[in-house]
């Protein structure tokens, strides 16, 4: 099994994927400038009717649950915050590139996206539980939503091998990423890292994609978000909310639980809330079509 050959095949597939819209790239660039103002961001978004429509639909959706409709883009940007608008712009553009059924050969697309939404909303609930700054909450959601994007190129390029990977995982009752490595030579965190680099995703999201199965080796600055996404991923798999091919998730370490100030009883308590939040978050999938 040639790991390097398979990595090159995944890299070639990612290279052929549609690039992110220029307006979205500009949004990311502007938002990374500490001197950016809502007016600066307004100028960029206003010239892209699709992006502008998405931002307005999101802020007026059940996902945010505002009491009054927002009709001004600048007001929407101020209410959401620059970082949130950046993440929303990125996520809708990425989902638009990845949500085609042709990318899902071994895994059911509906099950995959429900799992992804579950991890996103659960990571955000964990962030709230930890009293994370409200301006950063959406980063937790987006990191959770995109944590498994590496499974998409693996499904597209190695469909038969991926079925074998899932059978290995079931046979040995082990996490799917280990089955992927056994069957393909690479796993979805490695493939996800290539996607994250190609689309220049922020460090918080990139780290969650790369390390959500190996938090013990993580030594970066985004421990909270990496731990939250790892815990949220366990929750989704353990409670079987959606399905991304992983029936045997690794038990969460006490280090993660203690760091996040949660326990298994806390997960039991949030299940109904998570399912309600998933329905609200479906707006992201609708905007990507």
matplotlib code that plots the C-alpha trace (Angstrom):
import matplotlib.pyplot as plt

x = [0.0, 1.6, 0.7, 2.6, 0.8, -2.6, -1.8, -0.8, -4.0, -6.0, -4.0, -4.7, -8.4, -8.4, -6.5, -9.2, -12.0, -13.6, -11.8, -13.5, -15.2, -13.0, -15.4, -15.0, -11.2, -11.4, -13.7, -11.2, -8.3, -10.2, -11.4, -7.8, -6.8, -7.1, -8.0, -11.0, -14.4, -17.9, -18.0, -14.9, -16.6, -19.9, -18.1, -16.9, -20.0, -22.3, -20.7, -21.5, -25.3, -25.1, -22.9, -24.9, -28.1, -26.6, -25.6, -29.0, -30.8, -28.6, -29.1, -32.9, -33.1, -34.2, -30.6, -30.1, -33.7, -33.8, -37.0, -36.9, -36.0, -32.7, -32.7, -29.4, -26.2, -24.1, -26.4, -26.1, -22.3, -22.3, -24.7, -22.9, -19.3, -16.5, -15.2, -18.7, -19.3, -16.0, -16.8, -20.3, -18.9, -16.3, -18.6, -21.3, -18.7, -17.0, -20.3, -21.3, -18.1, -18.4, -22.1, -22.6, -23.8, -21.0, -18.6, -20.4, -19.9, -19.4, -21.1, -24.7, -24.7, -27.7, -26.2, -22.8, -24.2, -26.5, -23.4, -21.5, -24.2, -24.5, -20.8, -21.0, -24.0, -22.6, -19.2, -21.0, -23.0, -19.8, -18.3, -21.3, -21.0, -17.4, -18.4, -16.3, -16.6, -19.8, -17.7, -15.9, -19.0, -19.4, -15.8, -16.7, -19.7, -17.8, -14.9, -17.4, -19.3, -16.1, -14.1, -14.7, -14.2, -11.3, -13.8, -15.2, -12.1, -11.4, -15.0, -14.6, -11.2, -11.2, -14.9, -14.2, -11.3, -13.5, -16.1, -13.3, -12.2, -15.6, -15.7, -12.3, -13.6, -16.7, -14.8, -12.2, -14.6, -12.2, -12.5, -12.9, -9.7, -7.8, -9.7, -9.0, -5.3, -5.4, -7.4, -6.1, -2.9, -4.1, -7.0, -9.5, -7.6, -4.6, -6.9, -8.6, -5.3, -4.8, -8.2, -7.6, -4.3, -5.7, -8.6, -6.4, -8.8, -8.0, -5.8, -8.7, -10.7, -7.6, -6.4, -9.8, -9.8, -6.3, -6.3, -9.9, -8.8, -5.3, -5.9, -3.3, -0.6, -1.9, 0.4, -1.0, -3.0, -6.5, -6.9, -10.4, -11.8, -9.9, -11.1, -14.7, -14.8, -13.3, -15.9, -18.8, -17.7, -17.8, -21.2, -22.6, -21.2, -22.1, -25.7, -25.9, -27.0, -26.3, -23.7, -20.2, -19.1, -17.8, -19.6, -16.8, -15.6, -12.7, -13.8, -13.3, -10.3, -10.8, -8.4, -10.8, -13.9, -12.1, -10.8, -14.2, -15.9, -18.4, -19.2, -21.3, -24.4, -24.0, -24.2, -27.5, -29.0, -28.3, -29.5, -32.9, -31.4, -28.9, -31.6, -33.5, -30.4, -29.6, -32.9, -32.2, -28.6, -29.9, -30.1, -26.3, -27.0, -29.8, -27.6, -24.9, -27.2]
y = [0.0, 3.3, 6.1, 8.7, 7.7, 7.9, 11.3, 12.6, 11.3, 13.1, 16.3, 16.1, 15.7, 18.7, 20.8, 20.1, 21.1, 24.5, 27.3, 29.5, 32.6, 35.6, 37.5, 34.9, 34.9, 38.7, 38.5, 36.2, 38.6, 41.6, 39.9, 38.9, 42.6, 43.9, 47.4, 46.1, 47.8, 46.6, 49.1, 47.5, 44.1, 45.6, 46.9, 43.4, 41.4, 44.0, 43.2, 39.5, 39.0, 35.3, 35.9, 38.9, 36.9, 34.1, 36.4, 38.0, 34.7, 33.3, 36.2, 36.1, 32.3, 30.2, 29.4, 32.9, 33.3, 37.1, 38.8, 41.3, 41.0, 42.5, 44.3, 46.1, 44.3, 46.6, 45.9, 42.2, 42.4, 44.4, 42.0, 38.8, 40.1, 40.1, 36.6, 35.1, 36.6, 35.3, 31.8, 31.8, 32.9, 30.2, 27.4, 28.1, 28.3, 25.1, 23.2, 24.4, 22.7, 19.5, 18.7, 16.9, 13.4, 12.2, 12.7, 10.2, 6.6, 4.6, 6.9, 8.1, 11.9, 12.7, 10.7, 12.4, 15.9, 15.3, 14.0, 17.1, 19.4, 17.5, 17.9, 21.6, 22.5, 20.3, 22.0, 25.3, 24.2, 23.1, 26.5, 28.2, 25.9, 27.0, 30.7, 31.2, 34.7, 35.0, 36.3, 33.0, 30.6, 30.4, 29.2, 26.2, 25.4, 25.7, 23.7, 20.9, 21.2, 20.8, 18.4, 15.3, 17.0, 14.7, 11.8, 13.4, 13.1, 9.6, 8.6, 10.1, 8.7, 5.3, 4.2, 0.5, 0.8, 3.0, 0.2, -2.1, 0.5, 0.5, -3.3, -3.4, -0.9, -3.0, -6.3, -5.1, -2.8, 0.1, 3.8, 4.3, 6.3, 3.2, 1.2, 3.9, 3.7, -0.1, -0.1, 3.0, 4.0, 7.4, 8.6, 11.4, 13.7, 13.6, 14.1, 16.9, 18.6, 18.9, 20.4, 22.9, 24.0, 24.3, 26.6, 28.4, 27.7, 29.4, 27.7, 26.9, 25.1, 23.4, 22.2, 20.7, 18.9, 17.5, 16.6, 15.6, 12.0, 12.7, 15.5, 14.0, 15.0, 18.6, 21.3, 24.4, 27.4, 26.2, 23.4, 24.4, 24.2, 21.0, 19.3, 20.6, 19.2, 15.8, 15.6, 16.6, 14.0, 11.3, 12.5, 12.3, 8.8, 7.5, 8.7, 7.8, 11.2, 11.0, 8.6, 9.2, 5.5, 5.4, 2.9, 2.4, 5.8, 5.8, 6.5, 10.2, 10.7, 12.2, 14.9, 16.2, 15.9, 17.7, 20.4, 21.1, 20.8, 18.2, 14.5, 11.8, 13.0, 16.4, 14.7, 13.0, 16.3, 18.1, 15.4, 17.0, 20.5, 19.2, 17.7, 21.0, 23.0, 20.6, 21.4, 25.1, 24.7, 22.9, 26.4, 26.0, 23.0, 24.7, 27.8, 25.6, 24.2]
z = [0.0, -1.1, 1.3, -0.6, -3.9, -2.2, -0.6, -4.1, -5.5, -2.8, -3.4, -7.1, -6.4, -4.1, -6.7, -9.2, -6.9, -7.6, -5.8, -3.3, -4.7, -4.9, -2.6, 0.1, -0.2, 0.2, 3.2, 4.9, 4.1, 5.3, 8.5, 9.3, 9.3, 12.9, 11.6, 9.6, 10.2, 9.4, 6.6, 5.0, 5.1, 3.8, 0.6, -0.2, 0.5, -1.2, -4.6, -4.3, -4.4, -3.5, -0.5, 0.6, 0.3, 2.4, 5.2, 5.3, 5.2, 8.0, 10.4, 9.8, 10.2, 13.1, 13.7, 15.3, 16.5, 16.5, 17.5, 14.7, 11.0, 10.0, 6.7, 6.7, 5.8, 7.9, 10.9, 10.2, 10.2, 13.4, 15.1, 14.0, 14.3, 11.8, 12.8, 12.5, 9.1, 7.9, 9.2, 7.7, 4.3, 4.4, 5.5, 2.9, 0.1, 1.2, 1.6, -1.9, -3.2, -1.2, -0.9, -4.3, -4.1, -6.4, -3.5, -1.4, -2.5, 0.7, 3.2, 3.0, 2.4, 4.6, 7.5, 7.0, 7.1, 10.0, 11.9, 10.9, 12.0, 15.3, 16.0, 15.1, 17.4, 20.2, 20.1, 20.2, 23.3, 25.0, 24.2, 25.8, 28.8, 29.2, 28.9, 25.8, 24.3, 22.2, 19.3, 19.1, 19.4, 15.6, 15.2, 17.4, 15.2, 11.9, 13.2, 14.2, 10.9, 8.9, 11.2, 8.9, 5.5, 4.8, 4.5, 1.3, -0.9, 0.5, -0.5, -3.9, -4.8, -2.9, -2.6, -2.5, -0.2, 2.1, 2.3, 3.3, 5.9, 7.5, 7.5, 9.2, 11.8, 12.5, 12.5, 15.0, 16.9, 16.5, 15.4, 11.7, 11.2, 12.1, 9.6, 7.0, 7.7, 7.4, 4.1, 2.4, 4.0, 5.1, 7.2, 7.0, 9.3, 6.9, 3.9, 5.8, 6.5, 2.7, 2.2, 5.1, 3.6, 0.0, 1.2, 3.8, 6.6, 9.9, 12.5, 14.9, 12.2, 10.7, 14.1, 14.9, 11.6, 12.1, 15.8, 16.8, 17.0, 18.6, 21.1, 23.4, 20.9, 20.4, 21.7, 19.9, 21.1, 20.2, 22.8, 23.8, 20.3, 19.5, 22.7, 22.2, 18.7, 19.8, 22.6, 20.3, 17.7, 20.4, 21.5, 17.9, 17.3, 20.8, 20.6, 16.9, 15.7, 12.0, 10.7, 9.3, 9.3, 12.9, 15.1, 17.6, 18.8, 21.3, 24.9, 25.9, 28.2, 31.6, 30.5, 27.9, 30.2, 33.0, 30.7, 29.3, 32.7, 31.4, 32.1, 30.5, 32.4, 30.8, 27.4, 28.4, 29.4, 26.1, 23.6, 23.0, 22.7, 20.2, 18.0, 18.1, 17.2, 14.3, 12.6, 12.9, 11.5, 8.4, 6.9, 6.1, 3.9, 2.1, 1.4, -0.1, -2.9]

ax = plt.figure().add_subplot(projection="3d")
ax.plot(x, y, z, "-o")
ax.set_aspect("equal")
plt.show()
